[in-house]
Amino acid sequence: MAREEAQRTDDHRVRVQTPPGWSVSLLGRPLTVLGRLRRDGNGSDGKRKMERSFALKSGAVRWMDVPAGNRRGLSDYYPHLMPSVGFGKSSSRVYRCRSETKRYITSPRVAETLVRILRGKRKSCQLFLECNPGPGILTRALLESGAKVIALESDKTFIPQLKSLGKKVNGRLEVVYCDFFKLDPRSRGILTPPIMTSDMLFQYLGIEAQPWSKGAPLKAIGILPPKNERNALWKLLHDLYSCTSVYKYGRVELNLFITEKECRKIMANPQNPGLYQALSVLCQIACGIKLLHTESCLSFGTYTANGQLAKQKHRESLEQNLCFIQLTPHKDLFTGTLTPFNYDVFFHMLRQCFMKRGAKLIDHLHSLSPIDAMHILKQIKKNKDVKVIDMYPEDFQHLFETIECYKDDNYKWLYDDFMEDVII
């Protein structure tokens, strides 16, 4: 069970120091596994099983024996591009982009509105990273405003016309066969364009990393994939909190179209209990969120396999609006207790709490930390009857910091098997 001998206490609690397969990633501090022995199904004393919960000191730990795709937090591997495949070359592996529905801006009016919002009266040559520009309606409007554009297009159908446009603007348009929303996938294997790593992409483009304290190195514009909008948001949040992928290069500003329903969720708080969730807290703690514009789905289009504009099929999609939001990472996100090394514990705390959103916070604290729950509530100035849905995002951040900075107890967090499944 472990390299060192387990010690059994009177209440049948087993304490094991440094079990195999675990490593502590901060300051080399030991991990203690607390397990409670229980009888097996037939009530026999001869065979017992151990229910695992892990008490953590400060610092992040990783389960080393499970596949990288199922680990929580920072992964220990890096996907690699196939060396024989260049950015402009085709790959023998077929990328099935047509199986995924994508929206594109097809209205010049909408494109002009977005440029006016993003550029204002600026005449300087701002750099924009446009994700899946498609027919290039917005691309052209940005170029006409004097901006410089890097077009990341995942559909080869649109590559020739985008490159043709690039020849007319004196090098202010760079076209790359790439899917922004699939940068740095967490699955193993060799990557082929349009799926690639951000390191390869940014090195190719000559973009250097900037300190987190500085402004945004670039602005990204795109439309979240309709069918996996939620997954895309979770991936972006994991990348942001861990300072990986594009966020290795600084506080990249995202300007995204998302459905009105998802927009209301990420901007929700206790005043909107039906929409309030862990995703709301994570987005608001990490970013400044601005609703810049709302547009009908009629202003967007999808394209068929032969490059023809397709008709909208579902009535509900026609009736739904898309919201253009700006997500700007906070400059002071990592100046306090929260760091790229312990963010996954913060994720776990929120997910655990919102699994039973209507429950009292004190009931969750018993399963989150060995620290006295009433003492924690006193520290964050909340009464024992406060519910999860009564807590604002800054309250959850205060709760995390209170437990993480607690000095009178060696162990601060209870880590159970649930955390092994915290994946995006």
C-alpha positions in Angstrom: 0.0 0.0 0.0 2.9 2.4 0.7 6.7 2.4 1.0 6.5 3.3 4.7 4.7 1.4 7.4 1.1 2.5 8.1 0.2 3.4 11.6 -3.3 2.6 12.8 -5.0 4.8 15.4 -7.8 3.9 17.8 -10.5 5.1 15.5 -9.2 2.9 12.6 -7.7 5.8 10.8 -4.6 5.0 8.8 -1.9 7.5 8.3 0.6 6.9 5.5 3.5 9.2 4.7 4.5 9.6 1.0 2.5 6.8 -0.7 3.9 5.5 -4.0 2.8 7.3 -7.1 2.4 10.7 -5.4 4.8 13.6 -5.6 4.6 17.0 -4.0 5.3 19.8 -6.4 6.0 22.6 -3.9 8.8 22.9 -1.4 9.1 19.1 -1.1 6.5 19.0 1.7 5.2 15.5 2.7 1.7 14.4 1.8 -0.3 12.5 4.4 -3.0 10.1 3.2 -5.8 9.7 5.7 -8.0 6.6 5.1 -10.7 5.0 7.2 -11.0 1.3 7.3 -14.4 -0.2 6.7 -15.7 -3.7 6.6 -16.4 -5.4 3.3 -19.8 -6.2 1.9 -20.2 -9.4 3.9 -19.4 -7.8 7.2 -16.2 -9.8 7.7 -13.5 -8.5 9.9 -10.9 -10.4 7.9 -11.1 -8.2 4.8 -11.3 -4.5 5.0 -11.2 -1.8 2.5 -9.9 1.7 2.9 -11.9 4.8 2.0 -9.4 7.3 0.8 -9.2 11.0 1.6 -6.0 12.9 1.4 -5.1 15.7 3.7 -2.9 18.3 2.0 -0.5 20.7 3.3 0.0 23.8 1.1 1.3 23.0 -2.3 -0.1 21.1 -5.3 0.2 17.3 -5.7 -0.3 15.1 -8.7 -1.3 11.5 -9.2 1.5 10.1 -11.3 0.1 6.7 -12.2 -3.0 7.8 -14.1 -2.9 8.8 -17.8 -1.9 12.5 -18.3 -5.3 13.2 -19.8 -7.0 12.3 -16.5 -4.7 14.1 -14.1 -5.7 17.3 -12.4 -3.7 20.4 -12.7 -0.5 20.8 -14.7 0.3 17.9 -16.9 3.7 16.4 -17.1 3.9 15.8 -20.8 4.0 18.1 -23.8 2.3 17.2 -27.1 4.6 17.3 -30.1 4.0 18.4 -33.6 4.9 15.8 -36.3 8.3 17.0 -37.4 7.6 16.5 -41.1 4.5 18.7 -41.1 5.0 22.4 -41.7 2.5 25.2 -41.1 1.7 25.5 -44.8 1.9 21.8 -45.7 -0.9 19.3 -45.8 -0.9 16.3 -43.5 -1.7 12.7 -44.3 -4.0 12.8 -41.3 -7.4 14.1 -42.2 -8.8 16.8 -39.9 -12.6 16.4 -39.8 -13.5 20.0 -39.3 -16.8 19.5 -41.2 -18.0 17.3 -38.4 -18.0 20.3 -36.1 -20.4 23.1 -36.7 -18.7 26.6 -36.8 -20.3 30.0 -37.0 -18.8 32.7 -39.1 -19.5 36.4 -39.4 -21.2 37.0 -42.7 -22.5 40.5 -42.3 -20.3 43.5 -43.2 -22.4 45.6 -40.8 -21.6 43.3 -37.8 -17.9 43.4 -38.8 -17.8 47.2 -38.9 -19.6 47.3 -35.5 -17.0 45.0 -34.0 -14.1 47.1 -35.4 -15.6 50.2 -34.0 -15.9 48.6 -30.6 -12.4 47.1 -30.6 -10.5 49.9 -32.3 -12.4 53.0 -31.5 -10.5 56.0 -33.0 -7.1 54.3 -32.8 -5.0 54.5 -35.9 -2.1 52.5 -34.5 -1.2 49.1 -35.9 -2.8 46.9 -33.2 -2.2 43.1 -33.4 -5.3 40.9 -33.5 -5.4 37.1 -33.4 -8.6 36.1 -35.3 -9.8 32.6 -34.6 -11.5 30.9 -37.6 -12.2 34.0 -39.7 -13.8 31.8 -42.4 -14.8 34.0 -45.4 -12.8 36.9 -43.9 -15.5 39.5 -43.5 -14.2 40.7 -40.2 -10.6 40.2 -41.3 -11.1 42.7 -44.1 -12.7 45.2 -41.8 -9.9 45.0 -39.3 -7.3 45.5 -42.1 -9.1 48.5 -43.4 -8.9 50.0 -40.0 -5.1 49.8 -40.0 -4.8 46.8 -37.7 -2.5 43.8 -38.2 -4.2 40.4 -38.2 -3.0 36.8 -37.6 -5.7 34.6 -39.0 -5.9 31.1 -37.5 -8.1 29.2 -39.8 -9.0 25.5 -39.2 -10.8 25.0 -42.5 -8.7 24.6 -45.6 -11.6 25.8 -47.8 -10.9 29.4 -46.6 -7.1 29.4 -46.7 -6.6 30.4 -50.4 -8.9 33.4 -50.2 -7.4 34.6 -46.9 -3.9 34.3 -48.4 -5.0 36.2 -51.5 -6.3 39.0 -49.2 -2.9 39.0 -47.4 -1.0 39.8 -50.6 -2.9 43.1 -50.9 -2.1 44.5 -47.4 1.7 44.7 -47.3 2.3 41.9 -44.8 -0.3 43.0 -42.3 -2.1 39.6 -42.6 -0.5 36.3 -41.6 -2.6 33.2 -42.3 -1.9 30.0 -40.3 -3.7 26.6 -40.7 -4.6 26.2 -37.0 -7.5 25.7 -34.6 -7.2 28.2 -31.7 -9.7 26.4 -29.5 -7.7 23.1 -29.8 -4.3 24.5 -29.0 -2.3 22.4 -26.5 -4.7 19.5 -26.2 -4.4 17.4 -23.1 -4.5 14.1 -24.9 -1.3 12.3 -25.7 0.1 11.8 -29.2 1.7 13.4 -32.1 -0.1 16.6 -33.3 -0.7 17.6 -36.9 -2.1 21.0 -38.0 -4.6 22.5 -37.5 -4.0 21.1 -34.0 -0.7 22.2 -32.5 1.0 23.7 -29.5 1.0 27.3 -28.6 4.8 27.3 -28.3 5.2 26.2 -31.9 2.6 28.7 -33.1 4.0 31.7 -31.2 7.6 30.9 -32.1 6.6 30.7 -35.7 4.9 34.1 -35.4 7.8 35.6 -33.5 5.6 36.5 -30.5 7.5 36.7 -27.2 6.2 36.2 -23.7 5.5 39.2 -21.6 5.4 39.4 -17.8 1.9 39.0 -16.3 2.1 42.5 -14.8 2.2 44.1 -18.2 -0.7 44.6 -20.6 -2.1 42.1 -23.1 0.4 41.0 -25.7 -2.4 40.6 -28.2 -6.2 40.5 -28.5 -7.9 37.4 -29.7 -11.2 37.5 -31.5 -13.4 34.5 -32.2 -16.7 32.6 -31.9 -16.9 29.7 -29.4 -17.7 26.4 -31.0 -21.5 26.0 -30.7 -21.5 22.3 -29.9 -18.9 22.3 -27.1 -19.0 25.9 -25.9 -18.9 24.8 -22.2 -15.9 22.6 -22.8 -14.0 25.4 -24.6 -14.7 27.7 -21.7 -13.4 25.2 -19.1 -10.2 24.6 -21.2 -9.6 28.4 -21.4 -10.0 28.7 -17.6 -7.6 25.8 -16.9 -5.1 27.4 -19.2 -5.5 30.8 -17.6 -5.3 29.7 -14.0 -2.3 27.4 -14.7 -0.6 30.1 -16.9 -0.2 27.5 -19.7 -1.0 27.6 -23.4 -1.5 31.1 -24.7 -1.4 32.5 -21.2 2.3 31.5 -20.9 2.8 34.6 -23.1 1.0 37.0 -20.9 -2.5 38.3 -20.2 -4.1 37.6 -23.6 -7.4 39.4 -24.0 -10.2 37.3 -25.4 -13.1 38.9 -27.3 -15.6 36.1 -27.9 -19.1 35.5 -29.2 -20.9 33.1 -26.9 -24.5 32.2 -26.6 -26.7 34.5 -24.5 -27.4 31.6 -22.1 -23.7 31.0 -21.4 -23.1 34.7 -21.1 -25.7 35.0 -18.4 -24.2 32.1 -16.5 -20.6 33.4 -16.4 -21.8 36.8 -15.3 -24.3 35.4 -12.7 -24.0 35.9 -8.9 -26.2 35.1 -5.9 -28.8 37.5 -7.3 -29.3 35.0 -10.1 -29.3 31.7 -8.2 -30.7 29.6 -11.0 -27.7 30.5 -13.2 -25.0 30.8 -10.6 -22.4 28.1 -10.7 -18.7 27.3 -10.3 -18.0 28.5 -13.8 -19.4 31.9 -12.8 -17.0 32.2 -9.9 -14.0 31.1 -11.8 -14.6 33.5 -14.7 -15.2 36.5 -12.5 -12.3 35.9 -10.2 -9.9 35.5 -13.1 -11.1 38.1 -15.5 -12.7 41.5 -16.0 -15.8 40.7 -18.0 -17.5 43.2 -20.3 -20.5 42.7 -22.5 -19.6 44.6 -25.6 -22.4 43.8 -28.0 -25.4 41.5 -28.6 -26.2 40.2 -32.1 -28.9 38.0 -33.5 -27.8 34.6 -34.8 -29.2 35.6 -38.2 -26.1 37.7 -38.6 -23.9 34.6 -38.6 -23.7 31.7 -41.0 -22.3 28.2 -41.4 -20.8 26.7 -44.5 -21.2 23.4 -46.3 -18.4 21.0 -47.3 -18.1 22.6 -50.7 -17.8 26.1 -49.2 -21.4 27.3 -49.8 -23.3 29.2 -47.2 -25.8 26.9 -45.5 -29.2 27.8 -44.2 -30.0 27.8 -40.4 -31.8 24.6 -39.6 -33.1 24.9 -36.1 -35.6 27.5 -35.1 -34.3 27.8 -31.6 -30.9 28.8 -32.9 -32.4 31.5 -35.0 -34.2 32.9 -32.0 -31.1 33.0 -29.8 -28.7 35.9 -29.6 -24.9 35.8 -29.4 -23.1 38.0 -26.9 -19.8 39.6 -27.7 -17.8 39.6 -24.4 -14.4 40.7 -23.5 -12.4 38.6 -21.0 -9.3 40.4 -19.7 -7.2 38.5 -17.1 -6.8 40.4 -13.9 -3.3 41.8 -13.3 -3.4 40.9 -9.7 -4.8 37.4 -10.1 -1.6 35.7 -8.8 -0.4 38.4 -6.3 -2.1 36.8 -3.4 -2.5 33.2 -2.1 -3.8 31.8 -5.4 -1.0 30.6 -7.7 -0.7 28.5 -10.9 0.5 25.7 -8.5 -2.5 25.5 -6.2 -5.3 26.7 -8.6 -6.6 23.1 -9.0 -7.4 23.0 -5.3 -9.5 26.1 -5.8 -11.2 24.4 -8.7 -12.0 21.4 -6.6 -13.3 23.5 -3.7 -15.8 25.3 -6.1 -16.9 22.1 -7.9 -17.4 20.4 -4.5 -19.5 23.3 -3.2 -21.7 23.7 -6.3 -22.5 20.0 -6.5 -25.1 20.8 -3.8 -25.7 24.5 -4.4 -28.6 24.8 -2.0 -26.8 23.2 0.9 -25.2 25.1 3.8 -21.6 26.0 3.4 -20.7 24.5 6.7 -21.8 21.0 5.4 -19.3 21.3 2.6 -16.5 22.5 4.8 -16.5 19.2 6.8 -15.6 17.4 3.6 -13.2 20.0 2.3 -10.9 20.7 5.2 -9.9 19.1 8.6 -9.9 22.6 10.0 -12.8 23.4 12.4 -15.7 24.6 10.2 -17.0 27.1 12.6 -13.6 28.7 12.9 -13.4 29.0 9.1 -16.8 30.7 9.0 -15.8 33.1 11.8 -12.7 34.0 9.8 -14.6 34.8 6.6 -17.4 36.5 8.7 -20.2 34.3 7.7 -22.8 32.7 9.9 -23.4 28.9 10.2 -26.6 29.1 8.1 -25.0 30.7 5.0 -25.7 28.7 1.8 -23.4 28.1 -1.2 -25.6 30.2 -3.5 -25.4 33.1 -1.0 -21.6 33.4 -1.5 -20.3 35.9 -4.0 -17.1 35.1 -6.1 -14.9 37.2 -3.8 -16.4 35.3 -0.8 -15.2 32.0 -2.3 -11.8 33.5 -2.9 -11.6 34.7 0.7 -12.7 31.2 1.8 -9.9 29.6 -0.2 -7.3 32.0 1.1 -8.4 31.5 4.7 -8.0 27.8 4.5 -4.8 27.9 2.5 -3.1 30.4 4.9 -4.3 28.7 8.1 -1.2 28.3 10.3 -2.5 26.4 13.3 -3.0 23.0 11.5 -0.5 21.0 9.5 -3.1 19.8 7.1 -5.5 22.2 5.3 -7.4 20.3 2.6 -9.1 16.9 2.4 -8.4 15.5 -1.0 -10.6 12.5 -2.1 -10.9 10.3 -5.2 -13.2 12.9 -6.7 -10.3 15.2 -7.4 -8.7 12.6 -9.6 -11.6 13.2 -12.0 -11.2 17.0 -12.2 -10.7 17.2 -15.9 -12.0 19.4 -18.6 
